[in-house]
Amino acid sequence: MIKRKGRYTTLTDGRINILGYAAVGSKKEYEGPLGNCFDKIFHDPKAGMPTWEQAESMFLKEALSIALGKSTLSSEDIDYVFAGDLLNQCISSSYGLKDFSIPYLGQYGACSTMAQSLLMSAITLASGAASFCAAASSSHFCAAERQYRFPLEYGGQRTPTAQWTVTGSGCCVLGKEKPSMPSVDAITVGRITDPGITDANNMGAAMAPAAARTIMDYFKDTGKTPSEFDAIFTGDLGVVGSNLLYKLTDESGLNIKDKHKDCGLLIYNRQTQDVHAGGSGCGCAASVLCSYILPKLETGELRSILFIATGALMNPTACQQGQSIPSIAHLVELSTGCK
């Protein structure tokens, strides 16, 4: 059962549960604060594959395989898989999932894709159209740099506002009525927001207004307050976007700073790792959700949180033409499985 709450938010009946989840990362992710939380680490960023893009597909494939194992389900049990990535035509997802033979619906929300995949899974399950769904996303630093910026061999200098694309993947398997596991309680689908940013190396500034808008939409729709949550996680605003988010929400009379954590700041140590403004990429929010957030919800260390993944809806052609960078943020409310 689902029902609308306000203009942009949909509530579930609390019976949509995350049955299994997994996070896969690489060497740089392992060296960060969450390194020991990952289910699998490929210390070789190519994962034994001939190209970066094929490696990313391998990361996604491993994440789904591990999540399925934890859920005690097989690929034959999954009715739909919702997945996406940063690469043109979402090739990491399609190539990574082709051997599973699961009905596939590709998603593109840029770095917001994990939240988008989760909410699509929840809607599908709540509608009765499926019994089990999988939601996944991935990214790879080298593949993203090749597509969006410069080949690595170019050695281009990174600006202070730049963020480091996470090499990793996260996957959740969802089903109905398993109250011992974390539940999806509400979703807020974001609206495209364009603050006029044209610098492809300043994703935080481009995405923060979208995050602020979706967060404010959620609180207006539900009548809740930030104090009702243990944490409010954004996807990958980094230090620049996080500071801008506080300014935008404060201006609207909504104080989230005490509750806010950003996946792009959790996954790396900015003092010891050269990541500039923090982490980014589809694999950022996905892997932090599956390595750090969901385990805490499952044990009851966290009881109720908001997960807001943010994405810049650009492509290389639009950037080369000098267009601004529209952004999106999708919100998923999650609560503990430790009832």
C-alpha positions in Angstrom: 0.0 0.0 0.0 1.2 3.5 -0.8 -0.4 6.9 -0.4 0.5 10.4 -1.2 1.5 12.9 1.5 1.5 16.4 0.3 2.6 17.4 -3.2 5.9 15.5 -3.7 6.0 12.7 -1.1 4.7 9.2 -1.1 4.4 7.0 2.0 4.6 3.2 2.1 3.0 1.1 4.9 6.4 0.2 6.3 6.4 -3.3 4.8 8.9 -2.7 2.1 12.1 -4.1 3.5 15.8 -4.3 2.4 16.5 -8.0 2.6 20.1 -8.0 1.6 22.7 -5.4 0.6 26.3 -5.2 -0.4 29.1 -2.7 -1.1 32.1 -3.3 -3.3 35.1 -0.9 -3.5 38.6 -0.6 -4.6 42.0 0.4 -3.2 41.3 4.1 -2.5 38.0 3.3 -0.9 39.6 0.6 1.3 42.1 3.2 2.5 39.3 5.5 3.6 37.4 5.5 7.0 34.9 2.9 5.8 37.4 0.5 4.2 36.6 -2.3 6.6 32.9 -2.0 6.1 32.9 -3.0 2.5 31.8 -6.6 1.6 34.5 -6.9 -1.1 37.5 -4.9 -2.1 39.3 -5.1 -5.5 42.7 -3.8 -4.7 43.3 -3.8 -8.5 41.0 -1.0 -9.8 40.7 -3.0 -13.1 39.5 -6.0 -11.2 41.5 -8.2 -13.6 39.6 -6.8 -16.6 41.1 -5.3 -19.7 39.4 -1.9 -19.4 38.1 0.5 -16.6 34.6 0.2 -18.0 34.6 -3.6 -17.8 36.0 -3.4 -14.3 33.0 -1.2 -13.2 30.6 -3.8 -14.6 32.5 -6.4 -12.5 32.0 -4.3 -9.4 28.3 -4.1 -10.0 28.0 -7.8 -10.8 29.8 -8.6 -7.5 27.6 -6.3 -5.5 24.4 -7.9 -6.8 25.8 -11.4 -6.3 26.7 -10.7 -2.7 23.4 -8.9 -1.9 21.5 -11.9 -3.4 23.5 -14.3 -1.2 22.7 -12.2 2.0 19.0 -12.2 1.1 19.0 -16.0 0.5 17.4 -15.3 -2.9 18.6 -16.2 -6.3 18.5 -14.2 -9.5 15.4 -16.2 -10.6 13.5 -14.8 -7.6 14.0 -11.2 -8.6 11.2 -9.7 -10.7 13.0 -6.5 -11.7 16.4 -4.9 -11.3 16.7 -1.1 -11.4 20.3 0.0 -12.0 22.3 2.8 -13.5 25.7 4.4 -13.7 27.5 7.5 -15.1 28.7 6.1 -18.4 27.0 6.7 -21.8 23.9 4.5 -22.2 24.6 3.0 -18.7 26.9 0.4 -20.1 28.3 -0.6 -16.8 24.9 -1.7 -15.6 23.8 -3.4 -18.8 27.0 -5.3 -19.3 27.3 -6.1 -15.6 23.8 -7.5 -15.3 23.4 -9.3 -18.6 24.3 -12.7 -17.3 21.7 -12.6 -14.5 18.7 -12.7 -16.9 16.7 -10.5 -14.6 14.1 -8.1 -16.2 16.1 -4.9 -16.3 15.1 -1.2 -16.1 18.0 1.1 -16.6 18.1 4.2 -14.5 19.9 7.5 -15.0 19.9 10.1 -12.3 23.7 10.7 -12.3 24.9 10.4 -8.7 21.3 10.3 -7.5 20.8 6.9 -9.2 20.9 4.8 -6.0 18.1 6.7 -4.4 16.2 6.6 -7.7 16.6 2.9 -8.0 15.5 2.4 -4.4 12.4 4.4 -4.8 11.5 2.8 -8.1 11.9 -0.6 -6.4 9.7 0.5 -3.5 6.9 1.8 -5.7 7.0 -1.4 -7.8 6.8 -3.6 -4.7 4.1 -1.5 -3.0 1.9 -1.6 -6.1 1.9 -5.4 -6.1 3.7 -5.5 -9.5 6.6 -7.5 -8.0 7.6 -9.6 -5.0 11.3 -8.9 -5.1 13.4 -6.2 -6.7 17.0 -5.2 -6.8 18.4 -1.6 -6.8 22.0 -0.9 -7.7 24.4 1.7 -8.9 28.2 2.0 -9.7 30.9 4.3 -10.8 34.7 4.2 -11.5 37.1 7.0 -11.2 39.1 6.2 -14.3 36.1 5.6 -16.5 34.4 8.8 -15.4 37.5 10.9 -15.9 37.9 9.5 -19.4 34.3 10.4 -20.3 33.7 13.7 -18.5 37.0 15.4 -18.2 40.5 14.3 -19.4 42.2 11.0 -20.1 44.3 10.2 -17.0 47.5 10.4 -19.1 46.8 14.1 -19.7 47.6 14.8 -16.1 45.2 17.8 -15.8 45.3 19.8 -12.6 42.2 19.4 -10.4 40.6 22.5 -8.9 40.0 22.8 -5.1 36.2 22.3 -5.7 36.7 19.1 -7.6 35.6 15.8 -6.2 36.9 12.3 -6.6 34.7 9.8 -8.3 34.3 6.6 -6.2 35.3 3.3 -7.7 32.7 1.1 -6.3 29.1 -0.2 -6.3 26.2 -0.8 -4.0 23.2 -3.0 -4.3 20.1 -3.7 -2.3 17.6 -6.5 -2.7 14.1 -5.5 -1.6 11.0 -7.5 -0.7 7.9 -7.2 1.5 7.1 -7.8 5.1 10.3 -8.8 6.7 10.3 -6.5 9.8 13.6 -7.5 11.1 15.3 -5.7 8.2 15.4 -1.9 7.4 12.3 -0.6 5.8 11.5 2.1 3.2 8.9 4.3 4.8 8.6 7.2 2.4 10.0 8.7 -0.8 10.2 12.1 -2.2 11.0 12.4 -6.0 13.1 15.4 -6.7 12.5 18.3 -9.1 15.1 19.4 -11.7 16.9 22.4 -10.3 19.3 24.6 -12.2 21.3 27.2 -10.2 23.3 28.2 -13.4 26.6 26.6 -12.5 28.7 25.9 -15.6 31.9 24.5 -13.9 32.0 20.7 -14.3 34.6 20.7 -11.5 32.2 22.2 -9.0 29.5 19.6 -8.6 28.8 20.4 -5.0 27.6 23.9 -5.9 25.5 22.6 -8.8 23.7 19.9 -6.7 23.2 21.6 -3.3 20.1 23.6 -4.4 18.5 20.4 -5.6 19.2 18.7 -2.3 17.8 21.7 -0.4 14.7 21.8 -2.5 13.9 18.1 -2.0 14.6 18.1 1.7 12.3 21.2 2.1 9.6 19.5 0.0 9.8 16.4 2.2 9.5 18.3 5.5 6.7 20.5 4.2 4.8 17.5 2.9 5.1 15.4 6.1 5.1 18.0 8.8 8.1 16.4 10.4 11.2 18.1 11.7 14.9 17.2 11.4 15.0 16.5 15.2 12.9 13.3 14.5 15.8 11.7 12.7 19.1 10.3 13.8 20.8 11.5 10.6 20.2 13.1 7.3 22.6 11.7 4.7 23.1 13.5 1.4 24.8 11.7 -1.5 27.9 13.5 -2.5 27.8 17.2 -2.0 31.3 17.3 -0.6 32.5 20.1 1.6 31.5 22.9 -0.9 28.0 21.6 -1.5 27.4 20.8 2.2 28.2 24.3 3.3 26.0 25.7 0.6 23.2 23.3 1.7 23.3 24.7 5.2 23.0 28.2 3.9 20.1 27.4 1.7 18.1 25.5 4.4 18.9 28.0 7.1 17.5 30.7 4.8 14.3 28.7 4.7 14.2 28.3 8.5 15.2 24.7 8.4 18.2 23.8 10.5 19.7 20.4 9.4 23.4 21.0 10.2 23.4 19.0 13.4 21.9 16.0 11.7 23.6 16.2 8.4 26.3 13.8 7.1 27.5 13.6 3.5 28.5 10.4 1.8 31.2 12.2 -0.1 32.8 13.3 3.1 32.3 9.9 4.9 34.0 7.7 2.3 37.4 9.4 2.2 39.7 11.1 4.6 40.3 14.6 3.1 43.3 15.1 5.4 45.2 12.0 4.3 43.7 11.3 0.8 44.0 13.6 -2.1 40.3 13.9 -3.0 40.0 17.7 -2.7 36.3 18.5 -1.9 35.3 14.9 -1.2 33.9 11.9 -3.0 31.3 11.7 -5.8 29.9 9.4 -8.4 27.0 6.9 -8.5 29.0 4.5 -6.5 29.5 7.0 -3.7 26.0 7.2 -2.1 25.4 3.6 -3.1 28.5 2.1 -1.4 28.2 4.3 1.7 24.5 3.3 2.0 25.3 -0.4 1.8 28.6 -0.4 3.8 27.8 2.1 6.6 24.2 3.2 6.8 22.2 0.0 6.4 24.2 -2.0 8.9 23.6 0.6 11.5 19.9 0.5 10.7 19.8 -3.2 10.8 21.3 -3.3 14.3 19.3 -0.4 15.6 22.3 1.9 16.1 20.4 4.2 13.8 16.6 4.1 14.0 15.3 6.6 11.4 17.2 8.4 8.7 16.8 10.3 5.5 18.9 9.3 2.5 19.1 12.0 -0.2 21.3 11.1 -3.2 22.1 14.0 -5.5 23.0 14.1 -9.2 24.2 16.5 -11.8 22.2 15.9 -15.0 24.9 16.9 -17.5 26.8 15.2 -20.2 30.1 16.0 -22.0 28.3 17.6 -25.0 26.3 20.0 -22.9 29.4 21.0 -21.0 31.3 21.6 -24.2 28.5 23.8 -25.4 28.7 25.9 -22.3 25.3 24.9 -20.9 24.6 25.2 -17.2 24.3 22.0 -15.1 20.8 21.1 -13.9 20.6 18.8 -10.9 18.3 16.5 -9.1 18.0 15.0 -5.6 15.8 12.1 -4.6 14.9 11.3 -1.0 14.2 7.9 0.7 13.2 7.6 4.4 14.5 4.5 6.0 14.0 3.1 9.5 15.5 0.4 11.6 15.0 -3.3 11.2 15.6 -3.7 15.0 11.9 -3.3 16.0 
